[in-house]
């Protein structure tokens, strides 16, 4: 890749709560991060949706996205992701259209199904919507973003309606699909939609997923290329390796402890081996992040971001800039990224690989 005109570097507001922090403090930090990211030159801001776990305190990606759109003026704001099968897909489409209208076309809708957790029992209509509801929910959302929509299945059944807003521009708000398995890659590709890839995949795996997406999309009659696939990366500028290790180790420990709080409704593969100790898992995660993610000195961050973008083929980056956990250090990290990392990444992407 030698042209950065389509690469967008975004800040991922994960609203991660570390030990001793209140939800209000975490949410206030998230708003501050979004505003700081815009001032620092990030292109996008992305937000999450989590329920009933201590680590991610934002229960409504759409609501927080709307608030951040109102507190910013130039960055795009997207959900990564709205857990679509938990909600009415037509209502999600209406809200996405609303945000796109009031923001002047700055909204991106990322959707997925997350894990089969208790959320589907408390908020949704049962775990079967996790098992087989996402494809139909996605199709209903896409239809409702464009015009009339109706449903007649065992999961969704309603008479035809036409959402009143319609698209804010010549096309509806962009839709992204979280893709963490061959099935979800096929879902995105068969609909001609770009993917959002999670933190755990290395650049080579991401490139393989993009190649699979291209083949499936082309076979389905869509373009094989030209998609702005996104990837999530941990991102923190440090003065030295010792600081980098300390920041990542703290974040890994918080993630592992929070992961124990997920209440699964189905026996599915775990991100963390149930029998592994928290210390061992956190240590392994720390080494994996330090090896490839943009965490380290400014030069380390630049090199790894450029490498990830070029080798994976992803052109939208979701930088999780909150991993230090503390308000002031998070904001300082965003500022340093804007000053020391983003301009150089863009410069190098304009230069053919192999030349500096």
C-alpha positions in Angstrom: 0.0 0.0 0.0 1.5 3.3 -1.0 -1.4 5.7 -0.8 -2.9 6.9 2.5 -5.9 8.8 1.0 -8.3 6.0 2.1 -6.7 5.1 5.4 -8.6 6.5 8.4 -7.0 6.5 11.9 -9.6 6.4 14.7 -9.7 6.5 18.5 -11.6 3.6 20.1 -13.5 4.8 23.2 -13.9 1.5 25.1 -15.2 3.1 28.3 -13.0 0.7 30.3 -13.5 0.9 34.1 -10.4 0.1 36.1 -10.3 -0.7 39.8 -11.5 2.2 42.0 -13.2 4.1 39.2 -16.9 5.1 39.1 -19.0 4.7 35.9 -19.4 8.5 35.9 -15.6 9.0 35.8 -15.2 6.5 33.0 -17.9 8.0 30.9 -16.5 11.5 31.4 -13.1 10.3 30.3 -14.7 8.8 27.2 -16.3 12.1 26.2 -13.0 13.9 26.9 -11.1 11.3 24.8 -13.5 11.8 21.8 -13.0 15.6 21.9 -9.2 15.3 22.4 -9.0 12.8 19.5 -10.7 15.3 17.2 -8.3 18.0 18.3 -5.4 15.7 17.9 -6.2 14.9 14.3 -7.8 11.5 14.5 -10.3 10.8 11.7 -12.9 8.7 13.6 -14.1 7.9 17.1 -15.7 4.5 17.8 -17.7 3.4 20.8 -18.8 0.0 22.2 -21.8 -1.6 23.9 -21.5 -3.8 27.0 -24.0 -5.0 29.6 -23.6 -6.5 33.1 -19.8 -6.6 33.1 -17.5 -4.3 35.1 -15.0 -3.5 32.3 -17.0 -1.7 29.6 -19.6 0.6 31.3 -21.4 1.9 28.2 -24.7 0.0 27.7 -25.8 1.9 24.5 -23.4 2.4 21.7 -26.0 4.4 19.7 -26.8 6.7 22.6 -23.1 7.5 23.3 -22.4 7.9 19.6 -25.2 10.4 19.3 -23.9 12.4 22.3 -20.3 12.4 20.9 -21.6 13.5 17.5 -23.1 16.5 19.3 -19.8 17.2 21.1 -17.7 17.1 18.0 -17.8 18.6 14.5 -15.4 16.9 12.1 -14.7 13.3 13.2 -16.9 10.4 12.1 -18.4 8.5 15.0 -19.2 4.8 14.7 -20.4 1.9 16.9 -18.1 -1.0 17.3 -20.4 -2.5 17.8 -24.2 -2.3 18.3 -25.2 -5.8 19.4 -27.8 -6.0 16.7 -29.8 -9.2 17.7 -30.5 -7.7 21.1 -32.5 -4.9 19.6 -35.2 -4.3 17.1 -33.3 -4.1 13.8 -35.8 -1.6 12.3 -35.4 0.7 15.3 -31.6 0.4 15.1 -31.9 1.5 11.4 -34.2 4.4 12.4 -31.7 5.6 15.1 -28.7 5.2 12.7 -30.6 7.3 10.1 -31.4 9.9 12.8 -27.7 10.2 13.8 -26.6 10.4 10.2 -29.1 13.2 9.6 -28.3 15.3 12.6 -24.5 14.9 12.3 -24.4 15.9 8.6 -23.5 12.4 7.5 -20.8 11.6 10.1 -22.2 8.3 11.5 -21.1 4.7 10.8 -23.1 1.7 12.1 -21.0 -1.2 13.2 -23.0 -4.3 14.1 -22.3 -7.8 15.5 -23.7 -10.3 17.9 -21.0 -10.4 20.7 -21.0 -13.5 22.9 -24.0 -15.6 23.9 -24.3 -14.0 27.3 -27.0 -13.2 29.8 -27.8 -10.0 27.8 -29.8 -12.2 25.4 -32.0 -13.3 28.3 -32.4 -9.9 30.0 -32.5 -7.4 27.1 -33.1 -9.6 24.0 -35.6 -12.3 23.3 -33.6 -15.4 23.9 -30.3 -17.0 23.0 -31.7 -18.3 19.7 -31.3 -14.7 18.4 -27.6 -15.1 19.1 -27.5 -18.5 17.4 -29.3 -17.6 14.2 -30.7 -14.1 14.4 -27.9 -11.9 13.1 -28.3 -12.6 9.3 -32.0 -11.7 9.3 -31.5 -8.8 11.7 -28.8 -7.4 9.4 -31.0 -7.8 6.3 -33.9 -6.0 8.0 -31.6 -3.2 9.1 -30.2 -2.7 5.6 -33.7 -2.7 4.2 -35.0 -0.3 6.7 -32.1 2.1 6.0 -33.2 2.3 2.4 -37.0 2.0 2.3 -39.9 -0.3 3.0 -39.3 -3.3 5.2 -41.4 -6.3 6.4 -40.7 -9.7 8.0 -42.4 -13.0 8.2 -40.3 -15.6 10.0 -40.3 -17.3 13.4 -37.8 -14.7 14.7 -39.2 -11.5 13.1 -42.8 -11.0 11.9 -44.4 -7.6 11.2 -46.3 -5.9 8.4 -44.6 -3.6 5.9 -43.5 -0.2 7.2 -41.5 2.6 5.7 -39.1 4.4 8.1 -39.8 8.1 7.7 -36.3 9.5 7.8 -34.7 7.9 4.8 -30.9 8.3 4.1 -29.2 11.6 5.0 -27.4 11.7 1.7 -27.3 9.8 -1.6 -26.7 6.6 0.3 -27.6 5.3 3.8 -25.1 5.4 6.7 -22.3 2.9 6.1 -22.7 -0.4 7.8 -19.9 -2.6 9.1 -20.0 -6.2 10.4 -17.9 -7.5 13.2 -16.2 -10.6 11.8 -14.6 -13.0 14.2 -15.4 -16.3 12.4 -15.7 -17.8 8.9 -19.5 -17.4 9.2 -19.4 -13.7 10.0 -16.9 -13.1 7.2 -19.3 -14.8 4.8 -22.2 -12.7 6.2 -20.4 -9.5 5.6 -19.1 -10.5 2.2 -22.3 -11.9 0.9 -24.0 -8.5 1.7 -21.1 -6.5 0.2 -20.3 -4.9 3.5 -16.9 -4.2 5.1 -15.7 -6.0 8.3 -14.5 -4.9 11.7 -11.8 -7.2 13.0 -11.0 -7.7 16.7 -7.8 -7.2 18.7 -6.7 -10.8 18.8 -5.9 -11.4 15.1 -2.4 -10.9 13.7 -1.8 -9.1 10.4 -1.4 -12.3 8.4 -4.7 -13.6 9.7 -6.4 -10.3 8.9 -5.0 -10.5 5.3 -6.4 -14.0 5.0 -9.8 -12.9 6.1 -9.8 -10.0 3.7 -8.9 -12.4 0.9 -11.7 -14.7 1.9 -14.1 -11.8 2.0 -13.0 -10.7 -1.5 -13.7 -14.1 -3.0 -17.1 -14.5 -1.4 -18.2 -11.0 -2.2 -17.2 -11.4 -5.9 -19.0 -14.8 -6.1 -22.1 -13.0 -4.6 -22.0 -10.4 -7.3 -20.4 -7.6 -5.3 -17.1 -5.8 -5.8 -14.1 -7.9 -4.6 -12.1 -4.9 -3.4 -12.6 -1.3 -2.3 -14.0 -2.0 1.2 -12.8 0.0 4.2 -12.2 -2.9 6.5 -11.4 -1.9 10.1 -9.2 -3.4 12.7 -8.9 -2.8 16.5 -5.4 -2.3 18.0 -4.2 -1.3 21.4 -2.3 2.0 21.2 -0.2 3.9 23.7 2.9 6.1 23.3 5.5 5.4 26.0 8.9 6.8 26.9 10.5 3.3 27.2 9.9 -0.4 27.1 9.4 -0.6 30.9 6.6 1.8 30.8 5.0 0.0 27.8 5.0 -3.3 29.7 3.5 -1.7 32.8 0.7 -0.1 30.9 -0.2 -3.3 28.9 0.1 -5.6 32.0 -2.3 -3.5 33.9 -4.9 -3.4 31.1 -4.5 -7.2 30.6 -5.1 -7.9 34.2 -8.3 -5.8 34.2 -9.5 -7.6 31.0 -8.9 -11.0 32.5 -10.7 -10.2 35.7 -13.7 -8.7 33.8 -13.8 -11.7 31.5 -14.6 -13.9 34.4 -17.8 -11.9 34.9 -19.3 -12.9 31.5 -22.3 -15.2 32.1 -22.6 -17.5 29.1 -25.9 -19.1 28.1 -24.2 -21.6 25.7 -21.1 -23.7 25.8 -18.9 -21.9 23.3 -15.1 -21.6 22.9 -13.7 -19.1 25.4 -11.2 -16.3 24.7 -9.5 -17.4 27.9 -9.0 -21.0 28.9 -11.2 -21.6 32.0 -8.4 -23.4 33.9 -5.7 -20.9 33.3 -4.6 -18.6 36.1 -5.3 -14.9 35.8 -1.6 -14.1 36.0 -0.6 -16.5 33.3 -3.3 -15.3 30.9 -2.5 -11.6 31.6 1.2 -12.3 31.0 0.5 -14.0 27.7 -1.8 -11.2 26.5 0.9 -8.6 27.5 3.6 -10.3 25.4 1.2 -10.6 22.4 0.3 -7.0 22.5 3.8 -5.7 23.0 5.0 -7.8 20.0 2.7 -6.3 17.3 0.4 -3.5 18.6 1.4 0.2 18.5 2.4 0.3 22.1 5.9 1.7 22.9 8.0 4.6 21.8 6.6 6.9 19.2 8.8 5.2 16.6 7.6 1.8 17.7 4.0 3.0 17.3 4.6 4.4 13.9 6.3 1.3 12.6 3.7 -1.1 13.9 0.8 0.9 12.7 2.3 1.1 9.2 3.2 -2.6 9.2 -0.3 -3.6 10.4 -2.0 -1.4 7.7 0.2 -2.6 4.9 0.3 -6.3 5.8 -3.4 -6.7 6.7 -4.9 -4.5 4.0 -7.3 -2.9 6.6 -7.7 0.8 6.0 -9.7 1.8 9.1 -7.9 1.6 12.4 -9.6 1.6 15.8 -6.9 2.6 18.2 -7.8 1.7 21.8 -6.1 4.7 23.4 -7.5 4.2 26.9 -5.4 1.3 28.0 -3.4 3.2 30.7 -6.7 3.6 32.5 -6.0 7.0 34.2 -7.8 10.1 32.9 -4.7 12.4 32.6 -2.4 9.7 31.1 -5.1 8.7 28.6 -5.6 12.3 27.4 -1.8 12.8 27.2 -1.6 9.6 25.1 -4.2 10.9 22.7 -2.3 14.2 22.4 1.1 12.5 21.8 -0.5 10.2 19.2 -1.7 13.3 17.3 1.7 15.0 17.5 4.2 12.2 17.3 2.5 9.2 15.5 -0.4 10.1 13.2 1.5 12.6 11.0 4.4 10.2 10.5 2.2 7.2 9.8 0.4 9.2 7.1 3.7 10.3 5.6 5.1 6.8 5.5 1.9 5.5 3.9 2.3 8.0 1.1 5.7 6.5 0.5 6.0 3.1 -1.4 7.0 0.2 0.9 10.8 -0.2 1.1 11.4 3.6 0.9 11.5 6.0 3.8 
